[in-house]
Amino acid sequence: MEGIFTTLINTALIHQNVGGTGYNFSKLRPNKELVTSSGWKSSSPIAFMKVYDAATEHVKQGGKRRGANMSILNVGHPDIEQFVITN
């Protein structure tokens, strides 16, 4: 979790300086998979993609335009169908 949001901070800083970013979310657990350390169910990679998308929308490059961001999910990931439908 810490790594996901540290990366989000770095994304915002890159976009603030007129850079673009891209990430592969395939290592994140599928939607509703049990997280044994907490007993909770996982969020899908798509949920985190939406967080990154929202941050990208609000950090304007040069104060004028939305940053460029690319999200990837490997075809073998259990959430690939939802990813295709969402995007």
Biopython code that builds the backbone (N, CA, C, O; Angstrom):
import numpy as np
from Bio.PDB.StructureBuilder import StructureBuilder

atoms = [
    (1, "MET", "N", (0.824, -1.184, 0.000)),
    (1, "MET", "CA", (0.000, 0.000, 0.000)),
    (1, "MET", "C", (0.878, 1.260, 0.000)),
    (1, "MET", "O", (0.619, 2.216, -0.732)),
    (2, "GLU", "N", (1.909, 1.236, 0.830)),
    (2, "GLU", "CA", (2.787, 2.406, 0.892)),
    (2, "GLU", "C", (3.436, 2.685, -0.464)),
    (2, "GLU", "O", (3.536, 3.836, -0.890)),
    (3, "GLY", "N", (3.871, 1.631, -1.127)),
    (3, "GLY", "CA", (4.501, 1.795, -2.434)),
    (3, "GLY", "C", (3.553, 2.360, -3.479)),
    (3, "GLY", "O", (3.960, 3.166, -4.316)),
    (4, "ILE", "N", (2.307, 1.949, -3.439)),
    (4, "ILE", "CA", (1.314, 2.443, -4.396)),
    (4, "ILE", "C", (1.148, 3.951, -4.248)),
    (4, "ILE", "O", (1.109, 4.670, -5.247)),
    (5, "PHE", "N", (1.051, 4.433, -3.022)),
    (5, "PHE", "CA", (0.809, 5.848, -2.821)),
    (5, "PHE", "C", (2.086, 6.685, -2.885)),
    (5, "PHE", "O", (2.016, 7.874, -3.195)),
    (6, "THR", "N", (3.232, 6.105, -2.603)),
    (6, "THR", "CA", (4.498, 6.813, -2.840)),
    (6, "THR", "C", (4.670, 7.041, -4.336)),
    (6, "THR", "O", (5.100, 8.111, -4.768)),
    (7, "THR", "N", (4.332, 6.025, -5.116)),
    (7, "THR", "CA", (4.395, 6.161, -6.569)),
    (7, "THR", "C", (3.417, 7.229, -7.051)),
    (7, "THR", "O", (3.722, 7.966, -7.988)),
    (8, "LEU", "N", (2.253, 7.321, -6.426)),
    (8, "LEU", "CA", (1.278, 8.342, -6.802)),
    (8, "LEU", "C", (1.823, 9.744, -6.537)),
    (8, "LEU", "O", (1.623, 10.651, -7.346)),
    (9, "ILE", "N", (2.500, 9.922, -5.423)),
    (9, "ILE", "CA", (3.132, 11.220, -5.131)),
    (9, "ILE", "C", (4.157, 11.545, -6.220)),
    (9, "ILE", "O", (4.195, 12.665, -6.728)),
    (10, "ASN", "N", (4.979, 10.568, -6.572)),
    (10, "ASN", "CA", (5.977, 10.795, -7.616)),
    (10, "ASN", "C", (5.319, 11.102, -8.958)),
    (10, "ASN", "O", (5.828, 11.915, -9.729)),
    (11, "THR", "N", (4.192, 10.455, -9.236)),
    (11, "THR", "CA", (3.445, 10.722, -10.458)),
    (11, "THR", "C", (3.004, 12.181, -10.502)),
    (11, "THR", "O", (3.169, 12.857, -11.518)),
    (12, "ALA", "N", (2.447, 12.659, -9.401)),
    (12, "ALA", "CA", (1.986, 14.056, -9.343)),
    (12, "ALA", "C", (3.142, 15.019, -9.577)),
    (12, "ALA", "O", (2.982, 16.019, -10.277)),
    (13, "LEU", "N", (4.296, 14.730, -9.002)),
    (13, "LEU", "CA", (5.454, 15.611, -9.185)),
    (13, "LEU", "C", (5.953, 15.590, -10.624)),
    (13, "LEU", "O", (6.349, 16.626, -11.157)),
    (14, "ILE", "N", (5.938, 14.428, -11.252)),
    (14, "ILE", "CA", (6.342, 14.323, -12.658)),
    (14, "ILE", "C", (5.377, 15.113, -13.531)),
    (14, "ILE", "O", (5.805, 15.858, -14.413)),
    (15, "HIS", "N", (4.074, 14.957, -13.292)),
    (15, "HIS", "CA", (3.081, 15.679, -14.088)),
    (15, "HIS", "C", (3.180, 17.177, -13.868)),
    (15, "HIS", "O", (2.993, 17.957, -14.802)),
    (16, "GLN", "N", (3.468, 17.581, -12.659)),
    (16, "GLN", "CA", (3.614, 19.004, -12.352)),
    (16, "GLN", "C", (4.745, 19.616, -13.184)),
    (16, "GLN", "O", (4.712, 20.794, -13.539)),
    (17, "ASN", "N", (5.729, 18.795, -13.479)),
    (17, "ASN", "CA", (6.880, 19.264, -14.260)),
    (17, "ASN", "C", (6.775, 18.884, -15.731)),
    (17, "ASN", "O", (7.784, 18.761, -16.425)),
    (18, "VAL", "N", (5.545, 18.700, -16.198)),
    (18, "VAL", "CA", (5.195, 18.486, -17.606)),
    (18, "VAL", "C", (5.711, 17.158, -18.158)),
    (18, "VAL", "O", (6.014, 17.060, -19.347)),
    (19, "GLY", "N", (5.813, 16.144, -17.311)),
    (19, "GLY", "CA", (6.197, 14.811, -17.774)),
    (19, "GLY", "C", (4.988, 13.896, -17.846)),
    (19, "GLY", "O", (3.932, 14.212, -17.297)),
    (20, "GLY", "N", (5.135, 12.777, -18.513)),
    (20, "GLY", "CA", (4.099, 11.765, -18.591)),
    (20, "GLY", "C", (4.554, 10.507, -17.866)),
    (20, "GLY", "O", (5.749, 10.310, -17.642)),
    (21, "THR", "N", (3.602, 9.656, -17.500)),
    (21, "THR", "CA", (3.922, 8.439, -16.758)),
    (21, "THR", "C", (3.120, 7.257, -17.294)),
    (21, "THR", "O", (2.108, 7.428, -17.974)),
    (22, "GLY", "N", (3.591, 6.068, -16.977)),
    (22, "GLY", "CA", (2.881, 4.848, -17.318)),
    (22, "GLY", "C", (3.208, 3.767, -16.311)),
    (22, "GLY", "O", (4.338, 3.679, -15.831)),
    (23, "TYR", "N", (2.217, 2.939, -15.987)),
    (23, "TYR", "CA", (2.394, 1.926, -14.958)),
    (23, "TYR", "C", (1.718, 0.627, -15.341)),
    (23, "TYR", "O", (0.665, 0.621, -15.979)),
    (24, "ASN", "N", (2.340, -0.480, -14.940)),
    (24, "ASN", "CA", (1.760, -1.806, -15.103)),
    (24, "ASN", "C", (1.203, -2.227, -13.747)),
    (24, "ASN", "O", (1.962, -2.417, -12.796)),
    (25, "PHE", "N", (-0.105, -2.373, -13.654)),
    (25, "PHE", "CA", (-0.787, -2.705, -12.406)),
    (25, "PHE", "C", (-0.989, -4.209, -12.230)),
    (25, "PHE", "O", (-1.744, -4.628, -11.352)),
    (26, "SER", "N", (-0.335, -5.014, -13.037)),
    (26, "SER", "CA", (-0.582, -6.457, -13.070)),
    (26, "SER", "C", (-0.164, -7.198, -11.802)),
    (26, "SER", "O", (-0.682, -8.282, -11.535)),
    (27, "LYS", "N", (0.748, -6.651, -11.023)),
    (27, "LYS", "CA", (1.176, -7.336, -9.803)),
    (27, "LYS", "C", (0.203, -7.152, -8.647)),
    (27, "LYS", "O", (0.344, -7.803, -7.612)),
    (28, "LEU", "N", (-0.796, -6.264, -8.812)),
    (28, "LEU", "CA", (-1.779, -6.064, -7.749)),
    (28, "LEU", "C", (-2.777, -7.212, -7.740)),
    (28, "LEU", "O", (-3.116, -7.771, -8.782)),
    (29, "ARG", "N", (-3.239, -7.552, -6.541)),
    (29, "ARG", "CA", (-4.189, -8.657, -6.385)),
    (29, "ARG", "C", (-5.482, -8.403, -7.163)),
    (29, "ARG", "O", (-5.901, -7.258, -7.330)),
    (30, "PRO", "N", (-6.102, -9.475, -7.631)),
    (30, "PRO", "CA", (-7.407, -9.333, -8.286)),
    (30, "PRO", "C", (-8.476, -8.847, -7.299)),
    (30, "PRO", "O", (-8.307, -8.934, -6.083)),
    (31, "ASN", "N", (-9.552, -8.347, -7.841)),
    (31, "ASN", "CA", (-10.668, -7.856, -7.049)),
    (31, "ASN", "C", (-11.185, -8.918, -6.082)),
    (31, "ASN", "O", (-11.433, -10.062, -6.463)),
    (32, "LYS", "N", (-11.338, -8.518, -4.840)),
    (32, "LYS", "CA", (-11.938, -9.330, -3.761)),
    (32, "LYS", "C", (-11.134, -10.572, -3.382)),
    (32, "LYS", "O", (-11.687, -11.509, -2.807)),
    (33, "GLU", "N", (-9.849, -10.593, -3.692)),
    (33, "GLU", "CA", (-9.003, -11.698, -3.230)),
    (33, "GLU", "C", (-8.699, -11.477, -1.751)),
    (33, "GLU", "O", (-8.481, -10.343, -1.325)),
    (34, "LEU", "N", (-8.684, -12.540, -0.980)),
    (34, "LEU", "CA", (-8.428, -12.444, 0.448)),
    (34, "LEU", "C", (-6.990, -12.010, 0.708)),
    (34, "LEU", "O", (-6.048, -12.572, 0.149)),
    (35, "VAL", "N", (-6.837, -11.007, 1.559)),
    (35, "VAL", "CA", (-5.514, -10.551, 2.010)),
    (35, "VAL", "C", (-5.299, -11.205, 3.368)),
    (35, "VAL", "O", (-5.895, -10.793, 4.363)),
    (36, "THR", "N", (-4.448, -12.224, 3.408)),
    (36, "THR", "CA", (-4.317, -13.032, 4.621)),
    (36, "THR", "C", (-3.793, -12.244, 5.819)),
    (36, "THR", "O", (-4.150, -12.549, 6.956)),
    (37, "SER", "N", (-2.954, -11.237, 5.583)),
    (37, "SER", "CA", (-2.384, -10.488, 6.707)),
    (37, "SER", "C", (-3.430, -9.654, 7.443)),
    (37, "SER", "O", (-3.271, -9.365, 8.629)),
    (38, "SER", "N", (-4.506, -9.263, 6.739)),
    (38, "SER", "CA", (-5.519, -8.422, 7.377)),
    (38, "SER", "C", (-6.881, -9.094, 7.483)),
    (38, "SER", "O", (-7.717, -8.677, 8.284)),
    (39, "GLY", "N", (-7.111, -10.135, 6.680)),
    (39, "GLY", "CA", (-8.414, -10.768, 6.653)),
    (39, "GLY", "C", (-9.427, -10.033, 5.793)),
    (39, "GLY", "O", (-10.581, -10.453, 5.699)),
    (40, "TRP", "N", (-9.013, -8.952, 5.171)),
    (40, "TRP", "CA", (-9.888, -8.161, 4.311)),
    (40, "TRP", "C", (-9.787, -8.666, 2.878)),
    (40, "TRP", "O", (-8.903, -9.456, 2.548)),
    (41, "LYS", "N", (-10.699, -8.204, 2.032)),
    (41, "LYS", "CA", (-10.657, -8.509, 0.602)),
    (41, "LYS", "C", (-9.947, -7.355, -0.115)),
    (41, "LYS", "O", (-10.075, -6.194, 0.275)),
    (42, "SER", "N", (-9.208, -7.692, -1.156)),
    (42, "SER", "CA", (-8.434, -6.690, -1.881)),
    (42, "SER", "C", (-9.313, -5.827, -2.776)),
    (42, "SER", "O", (-10.405, -6.223, -3.183)),
    (43, "SER", "N", (-8.805, -4.649, -3.066)),
    (43, "SER", "CA", (-9.389, -3.795, -4.102)),
    (43, "SER", "C", (-8.790, -4.237, -5.421)),
    (43, "SER", "O", (-7.692, -4.792, -5.453)),
    (44, "SER", "N", (-9.486, -4.001, -6.486)),
    (44, "SER", "CA", (-8.953, -4.386, -7.791)),
    (44, "SER", "C", (-7.907, -3.390, -8.259)),
    (44, "SER", "O", (-7.885, -2.254, -7.785)),
    (45, "PRO", "N", (-7.034, -3.795, -9.185)),
    (45, "PRO", "CA", (-6.104, -2.841, -9.770)),
    (45, "PRO", "C", (-6.856, -1.663, -10.398)),
    (45, "PRO", "O", (-6.345, -0.544, -10.429)),
    (46, "ILE", "N", (-8.056, -1.915, -10.892)),
    (46, "ILE", "CA", (-8.837, -0.864, -11.525)),
    (46, "ILE", "C", (-9.190, 0.230, -10.515)),
    (46, "ILE", "O", (-9.238, 1.406, -10.873)),
    (47, "ALA", "N", (-9.436, -0.144, -9.269)),
    (47, "ALA", "CA", (-9.716, 0.852, -8.230)),
    (47, "ALA", "C", (-8.526, 1.791, -8.057)),
    (47, "ALA", "O", (-8.704, 2.999, -7.901)),
    (48, "PHE", "N", (-7.321, 1.243, -8.082)),
    (48, "PHE", "CA", (-6.129, 2.078, -7.944)),
    (48, "PHE", "C", (-5.873, 2.893, -9.215)),
    (48, "PHE", "O", (-5.384, 4.020, -9.138)),
    (49, "MET", "N", (-6.196, 2.337, -10.369)),
    (49, "MET", "CA", (-6.074, 3.102, -11.615)),
    (49, "MET", "C", (-6.962, 4.341, -11.565)),
    (49, "MET", "O", (-6.579, 5.407, -12.048)),
    (50, "LYS", "N", (-8.148, 4.197, -10.980)),
    (50, "LYS", "CA", (-9.064, 5.333, -10.861)),
    (50, "LYS", "C", (-8.494, 6.403, -9.944)),
    (50, "LYS", "O", (-8.682, 7.595, -10.189)),
    (51, "VAL", "N", (-7.798, 5.987, -8.885)),
    (51, "VAL", "CA", (-7.152, 6.946, -7.985)),
    (51, "VAL", "C", (-6.065, 7.717, -8.746)),
    (51, "VAL", "O", (-5.970, 8.939, -8.638)),
    (52, "TYR", "N", (-5.253, 6.992, -9.511)),
    (52, "TYR", "CA", (-4.199, 7.636, -10.307)),
    (52, "TYR", "C", (-4.821, 8.577, -11.343)),
    (52, "TYR", "O", (-4.311, 9.674, -11.573)),
    (53, "ASP", "N", (-5.917, 8.150, -11.962)),
    (53, "ASP", "CA", (-6.588, 8.977, -12.955)),
    (53, "ASP", "C", (-7.104, 10.267, -12.329)),
    (53, "ASP", "O", (-6.956, 11.343, -12.910)),
    (54, "ALA", "N", (-7.706, 10.166, -11.154)),
    (54, "ALA", "CA", (-8.223, 11.359, -10.472)),
    (54, "ALA", "C", (-7.088, 12.320, -10.124)),
    (54, "ALA", "O", (-7.222, 13.530, -10.304)),
    (55, "ALA", "N", (-5.987, 11.791, -9.631)),
    (55, "ALA", "CA", (-4.845, 12.651, -9.302)),
    (55, "ALA", "C", (-4.302, 13.323, -10.558)),
    (55, "ALA", "O", (-3.948, 14.502, -10.538)),
    (56, "THR", "N", (-4.239, 12.568, -11.645)),
    (56, "THR", "CA", (-3.743, 13.117, -12.904)),
    (56, "THR", "C", (-4.647, 14.252, -13.385)),
    (56, "THR", "O", (-4.168, 15.238, -13.947)),
    (57, "GLU", "N", (-5.935, 14.110, -13.166)),
    (57, "GLU", "CA", (-6.888, 15.150, -13.570)),
    (57, "GLU", "C", (-6.667, 16.459, -12.815)),
    (57, "GLU", "O", (-6.877, 17.540, -13.364)),
    (58, "HIS", "N", (-6.246, 16.357, -11.562)),
    (58, "HIS", "CA", (-6.156, 17.548, -10.719)),
    (58, "HIS", "C", (-4.776, 18.177, -10.654)),
    (58, "HIS", "O", (-4.625, 19.268, -10.105)),
    (59, "VAL", "N", (-3.778, 17.522, -11.196)),
    (59, "VAL", "CA", (-2.436, 18.112, -11.253)),
    (59, "VAL", "C", (-2.212, 18.549, -12.694)),
    (59, "VAL", "O", (-1.820, 17.744, -13.539)),
    (60, "LYS", "N", (-2.458, 19.806, -12.969)),
    (60, "LYS", "CA", (-2.359, 20.327, -14.327)),
    (60, "LYS", "C", (-0.905, 20.594, -14.693)),
    (60, "LYS", "O", (-0.143, 21.158, -13.908)),
    (61, "GLN", "N", (-0.542, 20.181, -15.889)),
    (61, "GLN", "CA", (0.812, 20.419, -16.373)),
    (61, "GLN", "C", (0.932, 21.880, -16.767)),
    (61, "GLN", "O", (0.199, 22.376, -17.622)),
    (62, "GLY", "N", (1.869, 22.555, -16.126)),
    (62, "GLY", "CA", (2.042, 23.976, -16.391)),
    (62, "GLY", "C", (0.806, 24.784, -16.041)),
    (62, "GLY", "O", (0.628, 25.893, -16.544)),
    (63, "GLY", "N", (-0.057, 24.239, -15.178)),
    (63, "GLY", "CA", (-1.272, 24.928, -14.763)),
    (63, "GLY", "C", (-2.343, 24.978, -15.838)),
    (63, "GLY", "O", (-3.344, 25.678, -15.682)),
    (64, "LYS", "N", (-2.144, 24.235, -16.943)),
    (64, "LYS", "CA", (-3.059, 24.377, -18.078)),
    (64, "LYS", "C", (-3.751, 23.099, -18.509)),
    (64, "LYS", "O", (-4.965, 23.101, -18.715)),
    (65, "ARG", "N", (-3.018, 22.012, -18.648)),
    (65, "ARG", "CA", (-3.649, 20.815, -19.210)),
    (65, "ARG", "C", (-3.386, 19.594, -18.338)),
    (65, "ARG", "O", (-2.443, 19.554, -17.549)),
    (66, "ARG", "N", (-4.245, 18.613, -18.507)),
    (66, "ARG", "CA", (-4.140, 17.354, -17.769)),
    (66, "ARG", "C", (-2.854, 16.628, -18.152)),
    (66, "ARG", "O", (-2.407, 16.686, -19.297)),
    (67, "GLY", "N", (-2.271, 15.944, -17.172)),
    (67, "GLY", "CA", (-1.079, 15.144, -17.434)),
    (67, "GLY", "C", (-1.391, 13.899, -18.249)),
    (67, "GLY", "O", (-2.545, 13.485, -18.355)),
    (68, "ALA", "N", (-0.354, 13.308, -18.823)),
    (68, "ALA", "CA", (-0.496, 12.083, -19.608)),
    (68, "ALA", "C", (-0.137, 10.887, -18.731)),
    (68, "ALA", "O", (0.925, 10.855, -18.110)),
    (69, "ASN", "N", (-1.032, 9.910, -18.690)),
    (69, "ASN", "CA", (-0.831, 8.738, -17.854)),
    (69, "ASN", "C", (-1.295, 7.501, -18.622)),
    (69, "ASN", "O", (-2.332, 7.536, -19.285)),
    (70, "MET", "N", (-0.530, 6.405, -18.538)),
    (70, "MET", "CA", (-0.897, 5.166, -19.205)),
    (70, "MET", "C", (-0.926, 4.041, -18.181)),
    (70, "MET", "O", (0.024, 3.858, -17.420)),
    (71, "SER", "N", (-2.017, 3.292, -18.167)),
    (71, "SER", "CA", (-2.156, 2.139, -17.270)),
    (71, "SER", "C", (-2.168, 0.858, -18.092)),
    (71, "SER", "O", (-2.793, 0.785, -19.150)),
    (72, "ILE", "N", (-1.462, -0.154, -17.583)),
    (72, "ILE", "CA", (-1.355, -1.445, -18.258)),
    (72, "ILE", "C", (-1.805, -2.539, -17.301)),
    (72, "ILE", "O", (-1.531, -2.485, -16.103)),
    (73, "LEU", "N", (-2.505, -3.539, -17.851)),
    (73, "LEU", "CA", (-2.855, -4.741, -17.098)),
    (73, "LEU", "C", (-2.615, -5.925, -18.025)),
    (73, "LEU", "O", (-3.181, -5.979, -19.116)),
    (74, "ASN", "N", (-1.792, -6.863, -17.606)),
    (74, "ASN", "CA", (-1.461, -8.017, -18.442)),
    (74, "ASN", "C", (-2.718, -8.800, -18.796)),
    (74, "ASN", "O", (-3.655, -8.883, -18.002)),
    (75, "VAL", "N", (-2.729, -9.369, -19.984)),
    (75, "VAL", "CA", (-3.899, -10.078, -20.500)),
    (75, "VAL", "C", (-4.282, -11.274, -19.624)),
    (75, "VAL", "O", (-5.450, -11.663, -19.621)),
    (76, "GLY", "N", (-3.357, -11.861, -18.893)),
    (76, "GLY", "CA", (-3.642, -13.012, -18.044)),
    (76, "GLY", "C", (-4.171, -12.661, -16.665)),
    (76, "GLY", "O", (-4.500, -13.559, -15.890)),
    (77, "HIS", "N", (-4.261, -11.373, -16.337)),
    (77, "HIS", "CA", (-4.748, -10.953, -15.021)),
    (77, "HIS", "C", (-6.250, -11.243, -14.911)),
    (77, "HIS", "O", (-6.989, -11.006, -15.867)),
    (78, "PRO", "N", (-6.711, -11.752, -13.763)),
    (78, "PRO", "CA", (-8.132, -12.077, -13.603)),
    (78, "PRO", "C", (-9.093, -10.897, -13.820)),
    (78, "PRO", "O", (-10.267, -11.115, -14.118)),
    (79, "ASP", "N", (-8.620, -9.666, -13.677)),
    (79, "ASP", "CA", (-9.485, -8.494, -13.842)),
    (79, "ASP", "C", (-9.400, -7.868, -15.234)),
    (79, "ASP", "O", (-9.870, -6.748, -15.433)),
    (80, "ILE", "N", (-8.804, -8.578, -16.202)),
    (80, "ILE", "CA", (-8.577, -7.995, -17.521)),
    (80, "ILE", "C", (-9.890, -7.606, -18.214)),
    (80, "ILE", "O", (-9.939, -6.572, -18.879)),
    (81, "GLU", "N", (-10.936, -8.397, -18.078)),
    (81, "GLU", "CA", (-12.195, -8.055, -18.750)),
    (81, "GLU", "C", (-12.752, -6.730, -18.214)),
    (81, "GLU", "O", (-13.206, -5.889, -18.990)),
    (82, "GLN", "N", (-12.719, -6.549, -16.908)),
    (82, "GLN", "CA", (-13.194, -5.292, -16.320)),
    (82, "GLN", "C", (-12.323, -4.125, -16.770)),
    (82, "GLN", "O", (-12.828, -3.026, -16.999)),
    (83, "PHE", "N", (-11.031, -4.354, -16.897)),
    (83, "PHE", "CA", (-10.114, -3.314, -17.366)),
    (83, "PHE", "C", (-10.492, -2.880, -18.784)),
    (83, "PHE", "O", (-10.539, -1.686, -19.081)),
    (84, "VAL", "N", (-10.758, -3.844, -19.646)),
    (84, "VAL", "CA", (-11.108, -3.534, -21.037)),
    (84, "VAL", "C", (-12.439, -2.786, -21.092)),
    (84, "VAL", "O", (-12.584, -1.826, -21.849)),
    (85, "ILE", "N", (-13.393, -3.218, -20.303)),
    (85, "ILE", "CA", (-14.710, -2.556, -20.288)),
    (85, "ILE", "C", (-14.601, -1.130, -19.744)),
    (85, "ILE", "O", (-15.233, -0.213, -20.269)),
    (86, "THR", "N", (-13.799, -0.947, -18.692)),
    (86, "THR", "CA", (-13.646, 0.352, -18.041)),
    (86, "THR", "C", (-12.930, 1.345, -18.950)),
    (86, "THR", "O", (-13.248, 2.534, -18.951)),
    (87, "ASN", "N", (-11.977, 0.861, -19.713)),
    (87, "ASN", "CA", (-11.177, 1.756, -20.537)),
    (87, "ASN", "C", (-11.628, 1.675, -21.961)),
    (87, "ASN", "O", (-11.075, 2.358, -22.823)),
]
sb = StructureBuilder()
sb.init_structure("model")
sb.init_model(0)
sb.init_chain("A")
sb.init_seg("    ")
for serial, (resi, resn, name, xyz) in enumerate(atoms, 1):
    if name == "N":
        sb.init_residue(resn, " ", resi, " ")
    sb.init_atom(name, np.array(xyz, "f"), 0.0, 1.0, " ", f" {name:<3s}", serial, name[0])
structure = sb.get_structure()
